[in-house]
Amino acid sequence: MTREAHIGAVLTETQALVAAMPMLNDFVCDALEGLQRQDLPPRHRNAVDLLQQNAGLPTCALTAPLVHAIKAAANELHWSQSYTEAQVSAHFLEHSGWFNLVSPEGPYLHQDIRVSIGYWHNGLHYPDHRHEPEEIYCVLAGGATFRTENRPPVDAKPGDLIHHPPNIRHSADMTDSALLAIAFWKGANLLRPSDLNT
Protein backbone atom coordinates (compact mmCIF):
# COMPACT_ATOMS: atom_id res chain seq x y z
CA MET A 1 0.00 0.00 0.00
CA THR A 2 1.08 3.56 -0.62
CA ARG A 3 1.53 6.06 2.18
CA GLU A 4 -1.68 7.83 1.18
CA ALA A 5 -3.58 4.52 1.19
CA HIS A 6 -2.30 3.64 4.67
CA ILE A 7 -3.46 6.99 6.10
CA GLY A 8 -6.72 6.72 4.17
CA ALA A 9 -7.36 3.34 5.78
CA VAL A 10 -7.06 4.94 9.23
CA LEU A 11 -9.72 7.48 8.24
CA THR A 12 -11.96 4.78 6.76
CA GLU A 13 -11.81 2.66 9.91
CA THR A 14 -12.39 5.76 12.06
CA GLN A 15 -15.51 6.52 10.02
CA ALA A 16 -16.70 2.94 10.53
CA LEU A 17 -16.12 3.14 14.29
CA VAL A 18 -18.05 6.42 14.52
CA ALA A 19 -20.93 4.98 12.49
CA ALA A 20 -21.14 1.98 14.83
CA MET A 21 -21.30 4.02 18.05
CA PRO A 22 -24.36 6.28 18.41
CA MET A 23 -22.72 8.63 20.94
CA LEU A 24 -19.77 9.26 18.60
CA ASN A 25 -22.03 9.51 15.57
CA ASP A 26 -24.15 12.18 17.29
CA PHE A 27 -21.04 14.06 18.41
CA VAL A 28 -19.27 14.07 15.04
CA CYS A 29 -22.35 14.03 12.73
CA ASP A 30 -21.11 14.17 9.12
CA ALA A 31 -17.84 16.00 9.86
CA LEU A 32 -15.71 13.07 8.68
CA GLU A 33 -17.19 12.99 5.19
CA GLY A 34 -15.72 14.68 2.11
CA LEU A 35 -12.58 15.91 3.86
CA GLN A 36 -9.79 17.68 2.01
CA ARG A 37 -6.41 16.00 2.29
CA GLN A 38 -3.18 17.83 3.11
CA ASP A 39 0.16 16.05 3.13
CA LEU A 40 2.08 16.05 6.39
CA PRO A 41 5.53 14.46 6.39
CA PRO A 42 6.09 11.39 8.56
CA ARG A 43 7.51 12.20 11.98
CA HIS A 44 8.75 9.40 14.18
CA ARG A 45 8.43 9.21 17.97
CA ASN A 46 9.55 6.46 20.32
CA ALA A 47 5.85 5.73 20.93
CA VAL A 48 5.67 4.24 17.42
CA ASP A 49 8.21 1.56 18.31
CA LEU A 50 6.52 0.85 21.64
CA LEU A 51 3.14 0.49 19.95
CA GLN A 52 4.53 -1.87 17.32
CA GLN A 53 6.28 -3.97 19.97
CA ASN A 54 3.13 -4.23 22.10
CA ALA A 55 1.50 -6.85 19.87
CA GLY A 56 -0.54 -8.38 22.67
CA LEU A 57 -2.40 -5.21 23.60
CA PRO A 58 -6.06 -6.29 23.91
CA THR A 59 -8.69 -4.85 21.59
CA CYS A 60 -12.33 -5.74 20.90
CA ALA A 61 -14.26 -6.58 17.74
CA LEU A 62 -15.40 -2.97 17.38
CA THR A 63 -11.95 -1.38 17.63
CA ALA A 64 -9.63 -4.06 16.19
CA PRO A 65 -9.90 -2.92 12.52
CA LEU A 66 -8.87 0.64 13.44
CA VAL A 67 -6.03 -0.63 15.65
CA HIS A 68 -4.76 -2.74 12.75
CA ALA A 69 -4.92 0.26 10.38
CA ILE A 70 -3.06 2.49 12.86
CA LYS A 71 -0.27 -0.05 13.31
CA ALA A 72 0.05 -0.52 9.54
CA ALA A 73 0.25 3.26 9.00
CA ALA A 74 2.29 4.12 12.10
CA ASN A 75 5.54 4.89 10.30
CA GLU A 76 3.74 7.12 7.78
CA LEU A 77 2.09 9.40 10.35
CA HIS A 78 3.08 12.81 11.74
CA TRP A 79 3.51 11.98 15.46
CA SER A 80 3.64 14.80 18.00
CA GLN A 81 4.01 15.74 21.66
CA SER A 82 1.82 18.17 23.62
CA TYR A 83 4.18 19.10 26.42
CA THR A 84 7.79 19.85 27.29
CA GLU A 85 10.10 17.84 29.50
CA ALA A 86 9.78 20.53 32.16
CA GLN A 87 5.99 20.14 32.17
CA VAL A 88 5.90 16.35 32.37
CA SER A 89 9.14 14.34 32.27
CA ALA A 90 11.57 12.87 29.78
CA HIS A 91 10.16 9.43 30.60
CA PHE A 92 6.62 10.55 29.75
CA LEU A 93 7.74 12.03 26.44
CA GLU A 94 9.74 8.93 25.52
CA HIS A 95 6.78 6.64 26.22
CA SER A 96 3.90 8.51 24.62
CA GLY A 97 2.90 10.27 21.44
CA TRP A 98 -0.08 11.20 19.31
CA PHE A 99 -1.03 12.29 15.82
CA ASN A 100 -3.88 14.28 14.36
CA LEU A 101 -6.04 12.51 11.83
CA VAL A 102 -8.51 15.37 11.35
CA SER A 103 -7.85 18.97 12.41
CA PRO A 104 -7.55 22.51 11.07
CA GLU A 105 -3.95 21.59 10.19
CA GLY A 106 -4.57 18.14 8.67
CA PRO A 107 -3.75 15.64 7.38
CA TYR A 108 -7.52 15.68 6.82
CA LEU A 109 -8.79 19.24 7.14
CA HIS A 110 -11.75 20.40 9.22
CA GLN A 111 -12.10 23.70 11.07
CA ASP A 112 -14.56 22.56 13.74
CA ILE A 113 -13.50 19.01 14.63
CA ARG A 114 -10.22 17.53 15.80
CA VAL A 115 -9.62 13.78 15.83
CA SER A 116 -6.37 12.64 17.44
CA ILE A 117 -5.01 9.18 18.19
CA GLY A 118 -2.54 8.68 21.01
CA TYR A 119 -0.46 5.98 22.63
CA TRP A 120 0.65 5.99 26.28
CA HIS A 121 2.83 3.14 27.52
CA ASN A 122 2.05 1.15 30.63
CA GLY A 123 3.15 2.75 33.89
CA LEU A 124 2.52 6.32 32.76
CA HIS A 125 0.42 8.89 34.58
CA TYR A 126 -1.15 11.56 32.36
CA PRO A 127 -1.46 14.45 34.83
CA ASP A 128 -4.47 16.65 35.45
CA HIS A 129 -5.21 18.87 32.48
CA ARG A 130 -8.13 20.65 30.86
CA HIS A 131 -9.02 22.23 27.54
CA GLU A 132 -11.76 24.35 26.05
CA PRO A 133 -13.06 21.85 23.46
CA GLU A 134 -15.53 19.17 24.51
CA GLU A 135 -13.96 15.71 24.21
CA ILE A 136 -14.92 12.08 23.84
CA TYR A 137 -12.24 9.40 24.22
CA CYS A 138 -12.73 5.92 22.81
CA VAL A 139 -10.34 3.26 24.10
CA LEU A 140 -9.05 1.32 21.10
CA ALA A 141 -6.61 -1.08 22.77
CA GLY A 142 -5.32 -1.68 26.27
CA GLY A 143 -6.92 0.44 28.95
CA ALA A 144 -6.53 3.07 31.63
CA THR A 145 -8.12 4.49 34.74
CA PHE A 146 -9.68 7.81 33.80
CA ARG A 147 -10.15 10.35 36.57
CA THR A 148 -12.49 13.26 35.94
CA GLU A 149 -13.35 16.17 38.20
CA ASN A 150 -16.41 15.45 40.38
CA ARG A 151 -16.74 11.86 39.10
CA PRO A 152 -15.61 8.48 40.40
CA PRO A 153 -12.66 6.91 38.53
CA VAL A 154 -13.50 4.74 35.53
CA ASP A 155 -11.45 1.69 34.53
CA ALA A 156 -11.91 1.83 30.77
CA LYS A 157 -11.34 -1.04 28.35
CA PRO A 158 -11.50 -1.32 24.54
CA GLY A 159 -14.74 0.08 23.18
CA ASP A 160 -15.45 2.24 26.22
CA LEU A 161 -16.20 5.95 25.81
CA ILE A 162 -15.14 8.70 28.22
CA HIS A 163 -16.78 12.12 27.88
CA HIS A 164 -15.20 15.35 29.11
CA PRO A 165 -17.20 18.60 28.98
CA PRO A 166 -15.26 21.79 28.22
CA ASN A 167 -12.71 22.97 30.80
CA ILE A 168 -13.16 20.05 33.20
CA ARG A 169 -10.03 18.63 34.86
CA HIS A 170 -9.16 15.06 33.99
CA SER A 171 -6.23 12.65 34.06
CA ALA A 172 -5.42 9.03 33.22
CA ASP A 173 -3.36 6.26 34.77
CA MET A 174 -1.87 3.52 32.61
CA THR A 175 -0.92 1.48 35.67
CA ASP A 176 -1.51 -2.04 34.39
CA SER A 177 -1.69 -1.60 30.63
CA ALA A 178 -0.68 0.66 27.80
CA LEU A 179 -3.42 2.73 26.18
CA LEU A 180 -4.20 3.37 22.53
CA ALA A 181 -7.13 5.76 22.26
CA ILE A 182 -8.85 8.07 19.82
CA ALA A 183 -10.02 11.49 21.00
CA PHE A 184 -12.72 13.56 19.34
CA TRP A 185 -12.65 17.31 20.11
CA LYS A 186 -15.33 19.82 19.21
CA GLY A 187 -15.39 23.51 20.11
CA ALA A 188 -13.19 26.58 20.12
CA ASN A 189 -9.38 26.66 20.16
CA LEU A 190 -8.92 23.15 18.80
CA LEU A 191 -5.17 23.61 18.39
CA ARG A 192 -4.42 25.24 21.74
CA PRO A 193 -2.43 22.90 24.06
CA SER A 194 -4.17 21.64 27.16
CA ASP A 195 -3.58 23.47 30.44
CA LEU A 196 -1.78 21.26 32.94
CA ASN A 197 -2.61 21.17 36.68
CA THR A 198 -5.26 23.87 36.54
Buried (B, 14 or more C-beta within 10 A) or exposed (E): EEBEEBBBBBBBBBBBBBEEBEEBBEBBEEBBEEBEEEEBEBEEBBBBEBBEEBEEBBBBEBBBBBBBBBBBBBBBBBBBBBBEEEBBBEEBBBBBBBBBBBBEEBBBEBEEBBBBBBBBBBEBBBBBBBBBBBBBBBBBBBBBBBBBEEEEEBEBBBBBBBBBEBBBBBBBBBEEBBBBBBBBBBBEEBEEEBEBEE
